[in-house]
């Protein structure tokens, strides 16, 4: 595969932004906007929705002119290499993207500064150790931080709810496009 920059279709990126906007429509986040956000996208794959995740955080959680560190984590090294070539960074110096080929169960050892937002994309809760992964993310997820998870199957949502029930307040669950989603806030 070529190491050249890959360009995403802007229509695809806008579709993800619109989907996140609908997922969060009407939710009042119980936090003040911050000057600098730290974000992790666990299971980021090739980062198709990273721009939309960054957009959501910048629009809803970060003060005007504020900055964000965005770390995408996936266990598949080939996905991470693609993510590094795909990301457009429409936000210039406001967003610092970093992509790591890493076991998500070790997120607490990689990201130690505390997370304001955690995105979890399509976890396979029957195959992957999601209780350990969420447990590790919880260790570095700041109080009041936002958790957003998308799933392909309802049983995955049920499993994640059981894994987070003691540490998070569930703000919304539902369907968006072909995904089931959950939005929660860290207690």
Residue pairs with C-beta under 8 A, 6 or more apart in sequence:
1 82
3 85
4 85
5 85
6 82
6 85
6 86
7 88
8 48
8 51
8 86
8 88
12 48
13 51
13 52
13 88
16 48
16 49
16 51
16 52
17 51
17 52
17 55
17 56
19 52
19 176
19 177
19 179
20 49
20 52
20 53
20 55
20 56
20 148
21 56
22 176
23 148
23 172
23 174
23 176
23 181
23 183
24 56
24 60
24 172
24 183
27 171
27 172
27 183
29 60
29 61
29 146
29 185
30 144
30 185
31 61
31 144
31 145
31 185
33 61
33 62
33 63
33 66
34 61
34 62
34 63
34 66
34 116
35 62
35 63
35 66
35 67
36 62
36 66
36 67
36 68
36 69
37 57
37 58
37 61
37 62
37 66
37 67
37 68
37 69
37 116
37 117
38 68
38 69
38 71
38 111
38 113
38 114
38 115
38 116
38 117
39 53
39 54
39 57
39 68
39 69
39 70
39 71
39 115
39 116
39 117
39 118
39 119
40 71
40 72
40 73
40 107
40 111
40 115
40 117
40 118
40 119
40 137
41 47
41 49
41 50
41 53
41 70
41 71
41 72
41 73
41 119
41 121
42 73
42 104
42 107
42 118
42 119
42 120
42 121
42 123
42 133
42 137
43 73
43 74
43 104
43 120
43 121
43 122
43 123
44 50
44 72
44 73
44 74
44 79
44 80
44 83
44 99
44 119
44 121
45 74
45 76
45 79
45 83
45 121
45 122
46 79
46 82
46 83
46 86
47 72
47 82
47 83
47 86
47 87
47 99
48 86
49 119
49 121
50 70
50 72
50 83
50 87
50 97
51 87
51 88
51 89
51 90
53 70
53 117
53 119
53 148
54 68
54 70
54 91
54 95
54 97
55 90
56 117
56 148
57 68
57 70
57 116
57 117
58 66
58 68
58 91
58 94
58 95
61 116
61 117
61 146
62 68
65 94
66 94
67 93
67 94
67 95
67 96
68 91
68 94
68 95
68 96
69 96
69 98
70 95
70 96
70 97
70 98
71 98
71 99
71 100
71 110
71 111
72 80
72 83
72 97
72 98
72 99
72 100
73 99
73 100
73 102
73 104
73 107
73 110
74 80
74 83
74 99
74 100
74 101
74 102
74 104
75 101
75 102
75 103
75 104
76 101
77 101
79 101
80 99
80 100
80 101
83 99
84 99
87 97
87 99
89 95
89 97
100 110
102 110
104 128
104 133
104 136
104 137
105 129
105 132
105 133
105 136
106 136
107 133
107 136
107 137
107 140
108 136
108 137
108 139
108 140
109 136
111 140
112 140
113 140
114 140
114 141
114 142
115 137
115 140
115 141
115 142
115 145
116 142
116 145
116 146
117 145
117 146
117 147
117 148
118 137
118 141
118 145
118 146
118 147
118 148
119 148
119 149
120 133
120 134
120 137
120 147
120 148
120 149
120 150
120 160
121 149
121 150
122 150
122 151
122 152
122 179
123 130
123 133
123 149
123 151
123 156
123 160
124 156
125 155
125 156
125 159
125 160
126 155
126 159
130 159
130 160
130 163
131 163
134 160
134 163
134 164
135 163
137 147
138 164
138 167
138 186
141 147
141 186
142 186
143 186
143 187
144 185
144 186
145 185
145 186
146 183
146 184
146 185
146 186
147 164
147 168
147 182
147 183
147 184
147 185
147 186
148 181
148 182
148 183
149 157
149 160
149 181
149 182
150 176
150 179
150 180
150 181
151 157
151 160
151 179
151 180
151 181
151 182
152 178
152 179
152 180
153 180
154 180
156 180
157 173
157 180
157 182
160 182
161 170
161 173
161 182
164 170
164 184
167 186
167 187
168 184
168 185
168 186
168 187
169 184
169 185
169 187
170 182
170 183
170 184
171 183
171 184
171 185
172 181
172 182
172 183
173 180
173 181
173 182
173 183
174 180
174 181
175 181
